[in-house]
Amino acid sequence: MATVQKDLCVPESGVLESGIAESGEVSAAPILAPASPGEGIPSAADLPQIYSELQQRFQRTTNALGSAAHDLKTPLAILNGYVELLQSEKLGPLNTRQREVLTEMQSSGKRLQTFIQDFLTFSALETGGLKMRYESANINDCLSDVCRLWSARFQEKGLALYFLANDKLPVFPLDSPKLERVISNLLENSFKFVPQGGTVWLHAEPYMWERRTASQPAATSDRRRLDITQPNSVKVSVSDTGPGIPAEFHQEVFDDFFRLPTNENQEGMGLGLSIVRRLVQGMAGKVWVESDPGAGCKFSFLIPFKPSSNPAAKGKNR
């Protein structure tokens, strides 16, 4: 019996490499030429250069898209300004149908503004252009401000939004605008998926976060002797009565441009939770979700009271 060399295609049973069957009849099966060893596969020496070129190409693409999104902001702001001018009726009275059309135009303009801002934030985070700026602040004020911004929209949809300030939380260094963006994105996520009549809770509390690694195991006896029980971080949670998320997607929901298979027709680019992950990690924190289908969602994140000097802003939250 003839042996077949490695990397050669094996002919079908009963057909010789010449294309003639063992019975002498000509076979209709195509004759496959042997593949050249390593054809199309880069060598190990070329991999660093290829990786560098891919990184540069991705950087250029991200910068170009970010620039395009930025260029859209000015004409969109002008259009929104004209809509507001018409709604004010300073250019003349409006009938009922005209008011409805302008209201729809204003709503669409705001959605487009949100998409553009999401992409600009994503682009800045991806390229390292968004820096954290910490100032001592009360996190209760941040959470309260965001709730006030969202309360009207929640009421219009028939959703209940609950938040109670926690006096046990200390004043500590925060990047308030970015923290407010994190909370706003989480509330927006609940707003989109919780049905009418549902409830959303926003809660914050002091938390003892033990960030040990395998190379730094816990010293149990020392811990008992020192009695280290003081909280070193804040835990913020947004819980809702929505449809929930299957366990197999608990990690993927924080990926860039990810959408659940059941939500592919939902508005948005799939960047809301990705931006949350990147911003939280930029503050040296971590974020996760607890959920079961039909039992709602609970998104939580931790932020240390003392900001890290070397946060992993672009890393995956795995």
Kinemage of the C-alpha trace (Angstrom):
@kinemage 1
@onewidth
@group {chain A} dominant
@subgroup {mainchain}
@vectorlist {calphas} color= white
{ca met a 1} P 0.000 0.000 0.000
{ca ala a 2} L 1.378 3.408 -0.965
{ca thr a 3} L 2.042 5.916 1.793
{ca val a 4} L 0.942 9.540 1.601
{ca gln a 5} L 3.397 12.337 2.308
{ca lys a 6} L 2.509 14.892 5.002
{ca asp a 7} L 0.699 18.018 3.666
{ca leu a 8} L -0.529 16.091 0.585
{ca cys a 9} L -4.246 15.715 -0.104
{ca val a 10} L -5.411 12.104 0.216
{ca pro a 11} L -7.477 10.922 -2.778
{ca glu a 12} L -10.889 9.392 -2.261
{ca ser a 13} L -11.037 5.646 -1.702
{ca gly a 14} L -10.662 3.713 -4.958
{ca val a 15} L -9.188 6.646 -6.891
{ca leu a 16} L -5.514 6.886 -7.707
{ca glu a 17} L -3.604 10.177 -7.788
{ca ser a 18} L -3.662 10.032 -11.616
{ca gly a 19} L -7.479 10.342 -11.549
{ca ile a 20} L -7.952 6.739 -12.831
{ca ala a 21} L -9.958 4.299 -10.727
{ca glu a 22} L -8.488 0.959 -9.821
{ca ser a 23} L -11.004 -0.636 -12.205
{ca gly a 24} L -9.480 1.313 -15.105
{ca glu a 25} L -12.320 3.823 -15.515
{ca val a 26} L -11.577 7.529 -15.560
{ca ser a 27} L -12.843 9.234 -12.395
{ca ala a 28} L -14.713 12.537 -12.458
{ca ala a 29} L -13.129 13.550 -9.172
{ca pro a 30} L -10.824 16.572 -9.470
{ca ile a 31} L -7.088 16.078 -9.099
{ca leu a 32} L -5.899 18.101 -6.076
{ca ala a 33} L -2.386 19.456 -6.270
{ca pro a 34} L -0.234 19.061 -3.173
{ca ala a 35} L -0.200 22.116 -0.915
{ca ser a 36} L 3.108 23.851 -0.444
{ca pro a 37} L 4.321 23.528 3.148
{ca gly a 38} L 3.690 26.744 5.099
{ca glu a 39} L 2.001 28.474 2.157
{ca gly a 40} L 0.202 31.667 3.314
{ca ile a 41} L 1.407 31.325 6.904
{ca pro a 42} L 3.812 34.033 8.132
{ca ser a 43} L 6.977 32.964 9.815
{ca ala a 44} L 7.545 33.557 13.508
{ca ala a 45} L 10.106 36.247 12.675
{ca asp a 46} L 7.478 38.245 10.735
{ca leu a 47} L 4.813 38.177 13.476
{ca pro a 48} L 6.044 41.225 15.477
{ca gln a 49} L 6.074 43.393 12.351
{ca ile a 50} L 2.631 42.169 11.249
{ca tyr a 51} L 1.231 42.822 14.723
{ca ser a 52} L 2.721 46.320 14.728
{ca glu a 53} L 1.220 47.075 11.312
{ca leu a 54} L -2.212 45.866 12.453
{ca gln a 55} L -1.993 48.059 15.545
{ca gln a 56} L -1.086 51.097 13.454
{ca arg a 57} L -3.905 50.400 11.000
{ca phe a 58} L -6.416 50.015 13.836
{ca gln a 59} L -5.153 53.250 15.408
{ca arg a 60} L -5.544 55.133 12.120
{ca thr a 61} L -9.039 53.734 11.576
{ca thr a 62} L -10.140 54.607 15.099
{ca asn a 63} L -8.730 58.135 14.775
{ca ala a 64} L -10.437 58.624 11.415
{ca leu a 65} L -13.820 57.463 12.701
{ca gly a 66} L -13.424 59.584 15.823
{ca ser a 67} L -12.605 62.615 13.661
{ca ala a 68} L -15.657 61.944 11.481
{ca ala a 69} L -17.887 61.696 14.559
{ca his a 70} L -16.435 64.952 15.883
{ca asp a 71} L -17.129 66.699 12.561
{ca leu a 72} L -20.787 65.663 12.825
{ca lys a 73} L -21.242 67.464 16.141
{ca thr a 74} L -21.326 71.008 14.708
{ca pro a 75} L -23.966 70.521 11.963
{ca leu a 76} L -26.060 68.426 14.344
{ca ala a 77} L -25.905 71.163 16.993
{ca ile a 78} L -27.047 73.694 14.367
{ca leu a 79} L -29.984 71.489 13.351
{ca asn a 80} L -31.001 70.980 16.979
{ca gly a 81} L -30.767 74.726 17.526
{ca tyr a 82} L -33.131 75.418 14.603
{ca val a 83} L -35.579 72.836 15.948
{ca glu a 84} L -35.597 74.582 19.327
{ca leu a 85} L -36.065 77.942 17.605
{ca leu a 86} L -39.087 76.652 15.698
{ca gln a 87} L -40.527 75.084 18.846
{ca ser a 88} L -40.304 78.426 20.625
{ca glu a 89} L -42.693 79.829 17.940
{ca lys a 90} L -40.577 82.988 17.630
{ca leu a 91} L -40.756 82.517 13.845
{ca gly a 92} L -44.503 82.021 13.860
{ca pro a 93} L -47.257 79.895 15.420
{ca leu a 94} L -47.328 76.112 14.967
{ca asn a 95} L -50.230 73.745 14.534
{ca thr a 96} L -50.518 70.473 16.411
{ca arg a 97} L -49.017 68.318 13.664
{ca gln a 98} L -46.029 70.655 13.271
{ca arg a 99} L -45.322 70.455 17.004
{ca glu a 100} L -45.423 66.643 16.837
{ca val a 101} L -42.972 66.587 13.916
{ca leu a 102} L -40.572 68.950 15.699
{ca thr a 103} L -40.781 66.863 18.867
{ca glu a 104} L -39.857 63.748 16.868
{ca met a 105} L -37.008 65.648 15.197
{ca gln a 106} L -35.709 66.806 18.573
{ca ser a 107} L -35.867 63.265 19.981
{ca ser a 108} L -33.991 61.855 16.974
{ca gly a 109} L -31.400 64.613 17.221
{ca lys a 110} L -30.772 63.821 20.882
{ca arg a 111} L -30.351 60.118 20.098
{ca leu a 112} L -27.873 60.908 17.345
{ca gln a 113} L -26.034 63.221 19.733
{ca thr a 114} L -25.775 60.354 22.222
{ca phe a 115} L -24.403 57.971 19.559
{ca ile a 116} L -21.781 60.519 18.519
{ca gln a 117} L -20.746 61.178 22.113
{ca asp a 118} L -20.504 57.435 22.798
{ca phe a 119} L -18.226 56.942 19.821
{ca leu a 120} L -16.068 59.943 20.716
{ca thr a 121} L -15.670 58.600 24.251
{ca phe a 122} L -14.861 55.125 22.934
{ca ser a 123} L -12.320 56.554 20.488
{ca ala a 124} L -10.629 58.586 23.220
{ca leu a 125} L -10.494 55.587 25.552
{ca glu a 126} L -9.201 53.283 22.829
{ca thr a 127} L -6.408 55.650 21.820
{ca gly a 128} L -5.502 56.636 25.374
{ca gly a 129} L -6.656 60.223 24.910
{ca leu a 130} L -9.014 60.310 27.887
{ca lys a 131} L -7.215 61.031 31.158
{ca met a 132} L -8.585 60.792 34.676
{ca arg a 133} L -8.783 64.033 36.660
{ca tyr a 134} L -9.380 63.462 40.356
{ca glu a 135} L -10.773 65.951 42.858
{ca ser a 136} L -12.135 65.351 46.354
{ca ala a 137} L -15.903 65.020 46.105
{ca asn a 138} L -18.952 63.422 47.667
{ca ile a 139} L -20.110 60.510 45.537
{ca asn a 140} L -23.664 60.970 46.836
{ca asp a 141} L -23.785 64.307 45.014
{ca cys a 142} L -22.721 62.626 41.747
{ca leu a 143} L -25.366 59.917 42.039
{ca ser a 144} L -28.059 62.409 43.009
{ca asp a 145} L -27.249 64.676 40.039
{ca val a 146} L -27.505 61.785 37.582
{ca cys a 147} L -30.807 60.637 39.084
{ca arg a 148} L -32.252 64.123 38.644
{ca leu a 149} L -31.269 64.080 34.973
{ca trp a 150} L -32.978 60.725 34.396
{ca ser a 151} L -36.022 61.043 36.672
{ca ala a 152} L -38.234 62.779 34.082
{ca arg a 153} L -37.547 60.173 31.383
{ca phe a 154} L -38.179 57.340 33.840
{ca gln a 155} L -41.515 58.891 34.826
{ca glu a 156} L -42.537 59.325 31.190
{ca lys a 157} L -41.972 55.609 30.575
{ca gly a 158} L -43.730 54.605 33.787
{ca leu a 159} L -40.599 53.389 35.591
{ca ala a 160} L -39.769 53.902 39.255
{ca leu a 161} L -36.233 55.077 40.089
{ca tyr a 162} L -35.067 54.878 43.701
{ca phe a 163} L -31.906 56.311 45.241
{ca leu a 164} L -31.113 57.045 48.889
{ca ala a 165} L -27.860 58.791 49.801
{ca asn a 166} L -25.508 56.838 52.081
{ca asp a 167} L -24.031 59.022 54.845
{ca lys a 168} L -21.365 56.405 55.604
{ca leu a 169} L -19.523 57.152 52.363
{ca pro a 170} L -16.525 59.467 52.872
{ca val a 171} L -15.308 62.274 50.658
{ca phe a 172} L -12.531 60.880 48.446
{ca pro a 173} L -10.780 61.682 45.124
{ca leu a 174} L -13.169 61.258 42.186
{ca asp a 175} L -13.339 62.065 38.517
{ca ser a 176} L -16.934 63.235 38.892
{ca pro a 177} L -17.819 63.737 35.192
{ca lys a 178} L -16.590 60.266 34.242
{ca leu a 179} L -18.256 58.654 37.248
{ca glu a 180} L -21.509 60.375 36.290
{ca arg a 181} L -21.074 58.981 32.773
{ca val a 182} L -20.717 55.463 34.192
{ca ile a 183} L -23.905 55.818 36.269
{ca ser a 184} L -25.776 57.425 33.373
{ca asn a 185} L -24.849 54.569 31.008
{ca leu a 186} L -26.015 51.969 33.542
{ca leu a 187} L -29.297 53.808 34.100
{ca glu a 188} L -29.752 54.139 30.343
{ca asn a 189} L -29.218 50.397 29.976
{ca ser a 190} L -31.995 49.722 32.507
{ca phe a 191} L -34.201 52.378 30.902
{ca lys a 192} L -33.986 50.644 27.516
{ca phe a 193} L -34.760 47.126 28.688
{ca val a 194} L -37.015 47.400 31.757
{ca pro a 195} L -40.685 47.262 30.687
{ca gln a 196} L -43.254 49.834 31.727
{ca gly a 197} L -44.175 49.508 35.397
{ca gly a 198} L -40.700 48.233 36.314
{ca thr a 199} L -38.344 49.473 39.006
{ca val a 200} L -34.684 50.540 39.091
{ca trp a 201} L -32.610 50.961 42.249
{ca leu a 202} L -29.354 52.907 42.576
{ca his a 203} L -27.308 52.114 45.670
{ca ala a 204} L -23.819 52.897 46.981
{ca glu a 205} L -22.027 51.620 50.069
{ca pro a 206} L -18.524 51.389 51.588
{ca tyr a 207} L -16.798 48.128 50.695
{ca met a 208} L -13.721 46.187 51.801
{ca trp a 209} L -12.015 45.174 48.551
{ca glu a 210} L -9.203 42.647 48.984
{ca arg a 211} L -7.175 42.794 45.767
{ca arg a 212} L -4.737 39.978 46.438
{ca thr a 213} L -2.851 38.136 43.734
{ca ala a 214} L -1.422 34.633 43.615
{ca ser a 215} L 2.028 36.045 44.284
{ca gln a 216} L 0.680 37.852 47.368
{ca pro a 217} L -1.454 35.351 49.286
{ca ala a 218} L -3.433 36.424 52.288
{ca ala a 219} L -1.593 36.343 55.585
{ca thr a 220} L -4.463 34.996 57.634
{ca ser a 221} L -2.777 35.229 61.029
{ca asp a 222} L -1.538 38.771 60.363
{ca arg a 223} L -4.978 39.821 59.201
{ca arg a 224} L -6.601 38.530 62.392
{ca arg a 225} L -3.965 40.197 64.518
{ca leu a 226} L -4.278 43.575 62.777
{ca asp a 227} L -8.074 43.338 62.424
{ca ile a 228} L -8.166 45.165 59.084
{ca thr a 229} L -11.846 45.919 58.606
{ca gln a 230} L -11.887 49.498 57.321
{ca pro a 231} L -13.537 49.844 53.866
{ca asn a 232} L -11.113 50.889 51.160
{ca ser a 233} L -13.541 51.339 48.252
{ca val a 234} L -17.098 52.155 47.265
{ca lys a 235} L -19.486 49.666 45.704
{ca val a 236} L -22.153 51.142 43.426
{ca ser a 237} L -25.001 49.002 42.093
{ca val a 238} L -27.821 49.529 39.604
{ca ser a 239} L -30.514 46.872 39.949
{ca asp a 240} L -33.653 46.502 37.867
{ca thr a 241} L -36.671 44.293 37.190
{ca gly a 242} L -35.857 43.810 33.509
{ca pro a 243} L -35.688 40.611 31.431
{ca gly a 244} L -32.226 39.639 32.708
{ca ile a 245} L -29.112 38.390 30.925
{ca pro a 246} L -28.207 34.700 30.384
{ca ala a 247} L -25.100 33.602 32.292
{ca glu a 248} L -23.131 32.849 29.117
{ca phe a 249} L -23.208 36.564 28.210
{ca his a 250} L -22.182 38.024 31.581
{ca gln a 251} L -18.674 38.759 30.270
{ca glu a 252} L -19.507 39.588 26.641
{ca val a 253} L -21.986 42.375 27.521
{ca phe a 254} L -18.978 44.568 28.387
{ca asp a 255} L -17.277 43.972 25.014
{ca asp a 256} L -17.103 46.658 22.322
{ca phe a 257} L -20.130 46.771 19.991
{ca phe a 258} L -21.716 43.719 21.638
{ca arg a 259} L -25.457 43.168 21.610
{ca leu a 260} L -27.440 40.296 22.993
{ca pro a 261} L -28.909 38.118 20.217
{ca thr a 262} L -32.398 39.049 21.439
{ca asn a 263} L -31.620 42.794 21.372
{ca glu a 264} L -30.070 43.203 17.922
{ca asn a 265} L -32.914 45.500 16.828
{ca gln a 266} L -32.464 47.732 19.864
{ca glu a 267} L -31.202 51.282 19.310
{ca gly a 268} L -27.556 52.018 20.025
{ca met a 269} L -24.129 50.845 18.916
{ca gly a 270} L -23.400 48.416 21.743
{ca leu a 271} L -20.883 50.763 23.351
{ca gly a 272} L -22.672 51.791 26.547
{ca leu a 273} L -21.444 48.974 28.789
{ca ser a 274} L -18.087 48.873 27.019
{ca ile a 275} L -17.549 52.515 27.986
{ca val a 276} L -18.603 51.666 31.539
{ca arg a 277} L -15.965 48.925 31.715
{ca arg a 278} L -13.213 51.116 30.307
{ca leu a 279} L -13.993 54.090 32.554
{ca val a 280} L -14.253 51.970 35.698
{ca gln a 281} L -10.963 50.242 34.916
{ca gly a 282} L -9.461 53.660 34.217
{ca met a 283} L -10.315 54.473 37.849
{ca ala a 284} L -8.546 51.252 38.953
{ca gly a 285} L -11.895 49.592 39.631
{ca lys a 286} L -13.806 46.606 38.306
{ca val a 287} L -17.343 45.998 37.066
{ca trp a 288} L -19.547 42.922 36.773
{ca val a 289} L -23.162 41.827 36.354
{ca glu a 290} L -25.341 39.403 38.311
{ca ser a 291} L -28.424 38.242 36.466
{ca asp a 292} L -30.681 35.384 35.497
{ca pro a 293} L -33.158 35.370 32.592
{ca gly a 294} L -36.472 36.785 33.745
{ca ala a 295} L -35.089 37.865 37.134
{ca gly a 296} L -33.681 41.293 36.356
{ca cys a 297} L -30.085 42.562 36.391
{ca lys a 298} L -27.711 43.944 38.976
{ca phe a 299} L -24.697 45.815 37.591
{ca ser a 300} L -22.082 46.610 40.230
{ca phe a 301} L -18.691 48.271 40.200
{ca leu a 302} L -15.971 49.020 42.725
{ca ile a 303} L -13.793 52.125 42.888
{ca pro a 304} L -10.984 52.449 45.454
{ca phe a 305} L -10.866 55.441 47.784
{ca lys a 306} L -7.210 55.937 46.786
{ca pro a 307} L -6.792 56.161 42.997
{ca ser a 308} L -4.168 53.928 41.433
{ca ser a 309} L -1.313 55.565 39.544
{ca asn a 310} L -1.256 52.809 36.897
{ca pro a 311} L -4.806 51.650 36.086
{ca ala a 312} L -5.462 49.134 33.302
{ca ala a 313} L -7.837 51.357 31.380
{ca lys a 314} L -7.865 49.318 28.179
{ca gly a 315} L -7.802 45.825 29.631
{ca lys a 316} L -10.626 43.349 29.603
{ca asn a 317} L -12.573 42.838 32.779
{ca arg a 318} L -12.082 39.076 32.867
